Amino acid sequence: MRSWAADALGKIGSEVAIPGLLKLVEDSDSDVRRSVAKALGKIGSEVAIPGLLKLVEDSDSDVRSSVADALSKIGSEAAILGLLNLVKNSNSDVCFMVAEILGKIGNKTAIQGLLKLAKIQIGMCVVAWQIS
């Protein structure tokens, strides 16, 4: 039910729904978290970025994929800066997810972020990327 409600709120597309959706970011059900990420991406507001950034490290790959799509749709400088800040203390999976999202955003700021990201070595992970 929560997942369907999140889907419906995304289809409506009103920023009024963002606070309620952000409360569901930490829901125990991965389907709900995935639907929330998709809904926030459809709404497309920078207000959703902090909540979406929490989901970049989600244990469910479908949730992470939905977050990547949502952040690439928002595509703002705030999203890019938030993603780059995530990398500082993250594992290799997060590094790769951030590189993928920046590649999807593909604007000048994202490219600069990817160039910075390419220089960062975290543990045994040297980040590589493909801009599509």
TORKOL-4160 file (C-alpha; in steps of 0.2 Angstrom, whole numbers, padded with zeros to 4 digits, m for minus):
132
<pt num="1" X="0000" Y="0000" Z="0000"/>
<pt num="2" X="0014" Y="0012" Z="0005"/>
<pt num="3" X="0023" Y="0008" Z="m0012"/>
<pt num="4" X="0007" Y="0012" Z="m0022"/>
<pt num="5" X="0004" Y="0028" Z="m0013"/>
<pt num="6" X="0022" Y="0034" Z="m0016"/>
<pt num="7" X="0019" Y="0029" Z="m0035"/>
<pt num="8" X="0003" Y="0039" Z="m0035"/>
<pt num="9" X="0012" Y="0054" Z="m0027"/>
<pt num="10" X="0026" Y="0054" Z="m0040"/>
<pt num="11" X="0013" Y="0054" Z="m0054"/>
<pt num="12" X="0004" Y="0069" Z="m0046"/>
<pt num="13" X="0021" Y="0077" Z="m0046"/>
<pt num="14" X="0018" Y="0090" Z="m0033"/>
<pt num="15" X="0032" Y="0096" Z="m0021"/>
<pt num="16" X="0019" Y="0096" Z="m0007"/>
<pt num="17" X="0022" Y="0077" Z="m0007"/>
<pt num="18" X="0040" Y="0078" Z="m0003"/>
<pt num="19" X="0040" Y="0079" Z="0016"/>
<pt num="20" X="0029" Y="0064" Z="0017"/>
<pt num="21" X="0039" Y="0054" Z="0004"/>
<pt num="22" X="0055" Y="0058" Z="0013"/>
<pt num="23" X="0048" Y="0050" Z="0029"/>
<pt num="24" X="0047" Y="0034" Z="0019"/>
<pt num="25" X="0066" Y="0034" Z="0014"/>
<pt num="26" X="0070" Y="0023" Z="0029"/>
<pt num="27" X="0056" Y="0011" Z="0027"/>
<pt num="28" X="0060" Y="m0007" Z="0030"/>
<pt num="29" X="0052" Y="m0012" Z="0013"/>
<pt num="30" X="0064" Y="m0010" Z="m0002"/>
<pt num="31" X="0049" Y="m0009" Z="m0014"/>
<pt num="32" X="0043" Y="0006" Z="m0004"/>
<pt num="33" X="0061" Y="0014" Z="m0004"/>
<pt num="34" X="0062" Y="0011" Z="m0023"/>
<pt num="35" X="0045" Y="0019" Z="m0026"/>
<pt num="36" X="0049" Y="0034" Z="m0015"/>
<pt num="37" X="0065" Y="0036" Z="m0025"/>
<pt num="38" X="0056" Y="0035" Z="m0042"/>
<pt num="39" X="0042" Y="0047" Z="m0035"/>
<pt num="40" X="0055" Y="0060" Z="m0029"/>
<pt num="41" X="0064" Y="0059" Z="m0046"/>
<pt num="42" X="0047" Y="0062" Z="m0055"/>
<pt num="43" X="0044" Y="0077" Z="m0044"/>
<pt num="44" X="0062" Y="0084" Z="m0048"/>
<pt num="45" X="0065" Y="0096" Z="m0034"/>
<pt num="46" X="0081" Y="0099" Z="m0026"/>
<pt num="47" X="0072" Y="0098" Z="m0009"/>
<pt num="48" X="0073" Y="0079" Z="m0011"/>
<pt num="49" X="0092" Y="0077" Z="m0014"/>
<pt num="50" X="0096" Y="0074" Z="0005"/>
<pt num="51" X="0084" Y="0060" Z="0006"/>
<pt num="52" X="0089" Y="0053" Z="m0011"/>
<pt num="53" X="0108" Y="0053" Z="m0005"/>
<pt num="54" X="0103" Y="0042" Z="0010"/>
<pt num="55" X="0098" Y="0029" Z="m0002"/>
<pt num="56" X="0113" Y="0029" Z="m0013"/>
<pt num="57" X="0120" Y="0016" Z="m0001"/>
<pt num="58" X="0104" Y="0006" Z="0000"/>
<pt num="59" X="0107" Y="m0013" Z="0001"/>
<pt num="60" X="0094" Y="m0016" Z="m0013"/>
<pt num="61" X="0101" Y="m0014" Z="m0031"/>
<pt num="62" X="0084" Y="m0009" Z="m0038"/>
<pt num="63" X="0083" Y="0005" Z="m0025"/>
<pt num="64" X="0100" Y="0011" Z="m0029"/>
<pt num="65" X="0096" Y="0011" Z="m0048"/>
<pt num="66" X="0080" Y="0021" Z="m0045"/>
<pt num="67" X="0090" Y="0033" Z="m0035"/>
<pt num="68" X="0103" Y="0035" Z="m0049"/>
<pt num="69" X="0088" Y="0039" Z="m0061"/>
<pt num="70" X="0080" Y="0051" Z="m0049"/>
<pt num="71" X="0096" Y="0061" Z="m0046"/>
<pt num="72" X="0100" Y="0061" Z="m0064"/>
<pt num="73" X="0083" Y="0069" Z="m0068"/>
<pt num="74" X="0086" Y="0082" Z="m0054"/>
<pt num="75" X="0103" Y="0085" Z="m0061"/>
<pt num="76" X="0107" Y="0100" Z="m0051"/>
<pt num="77" X="0123" Y="0107" Z="m0044"/>
<pt num="78" X="0117" Y="0102" Z="m0027"/>
<pt num="79" X="0115" Y="0084" Z="m0032"/>
<pt num="80" X="0132" Y="0083" Z="m0039"/>
<pt num="81" X="0140" Y="0091" Z="m0024"/>
<pt num="82" X="0131" Y="0079" Z="m0012"/>
<pt num="83" X="0136" Y="0064" Z="m0023"/>
<pt num="84" X="0154" Y="0070" Z="m0022"/>
<pt num="85" X="0153" Y="0072" Z="m0003"/>
<pt num="86" X="0147" Y="0054" Z="m0002"/>
<pt num="87" X="0162" Y="0047" Z="m0010"/>
<pt num="88" X="0174" Y="0054" Z="0004"/>
<pt num="89" X="0170" Y="0040" Z="0017"/>
<pt num="90" X="0161" Y="0027" Z="0006"/>
<pt num="91" X="0165" Y="0010" Z="m0001"/>
<pt num="92" X="0169" Y="0005" Z="m0019"/>
<pt num="93" X="0150" Y="0001" Z="m0023"/>
<pt num="94" X="0146" Y="0019" Z="m0018"/>
<pt num="95" X="0160" Y="0026" Z="m0029"/>
<pt num="96" X="0154" Y="0016" Z="m0044"/>
<pt num="97" X="0136" Y="0022" Z="m0041"/>
<pt num="98" X="0141" Y="0040" Z="m0040"/>
<pt num="99" X="0151" Y="0039" Z="m0056"/>
<pt num="100" X="0136" Y="0031" Z="m0064"/>
<pt num="101" X="0125" Y="0045" Z="m0058"/>
<pt num="102" X="0137" Y="0059" Z="m0064"/>
<pt num="103" X="0138" Y="0050" Z="m0081"/>
<pt num="104" X="0120" Y="0051" Z="m0083"/>
<pt num="105" X="0119" Y="0069" Z="m0078"/>
<pt num="106" X="0132" Y="0073" Z="m0090"/>
<pt num="107" X="0133" Y="0092" Z="m0089"/>
<pt num="108" X="0149" Y="0102" Z="m0087"/>
<pt num="109" X="0148" Y="0101" Z="m0068"/>
<pt num="110" X="0146" Y="0082" Z="m0068"/>
<pt num="111" X="0160" Y="0080" Z="m0080"/>
<pt num="112" X="0171" Y="0091" Z="m0068"/>
<pt num="113" X="0165" Y="0080" Z="m0054"/>
<pt num="114" X="0170" Y="0064" Z="m0063"/>
<pt num="115" X="0187" Y="0071" Z="m0067"/>
<pt num="116" X="0189" Y="0074" Z="m0048"/>
<pt num="117" X="0182" Y="0057" Z="m0044"/>
<pt num="118" X="0194" Y="0048" Z="m0056"/>
<pt num="119" X="0208" Y="0055" Z="m0045"/>
<pt num="120" X="0201" Y="0048" Z="m0028"/>
<pt num="121" X="0207" Y="0031" Z="m0022"/>
<pt num="122" X="0197" Y="0024" Z="m0008"/>
<pt num="123" X="0204" Y="0008" Z="m0001"/>
<pt num="124" X="0207" Y="m0004" Z="m0015"/>
<pt num="125" X="0195" Y="0005" Z="m0027"/>
<pt num="126" X="0201" Y="0016" Z="m0041"/>
<pt num="127" X="0185" Y="0023" Z="m0048"/>
<pt num="128" X="0182" Y="0022" Z="m0067"/>
<pt num="129" X="0167" Y="0028" Z="m0077"/>
<pt num="130" X="0159" Y="0028" Z="m0093"/>
<pt num="131" X="0150" Y="0043" Z="m0099"/>
<pt num="132" X="0135" Y="0038" Z="m0109"/>
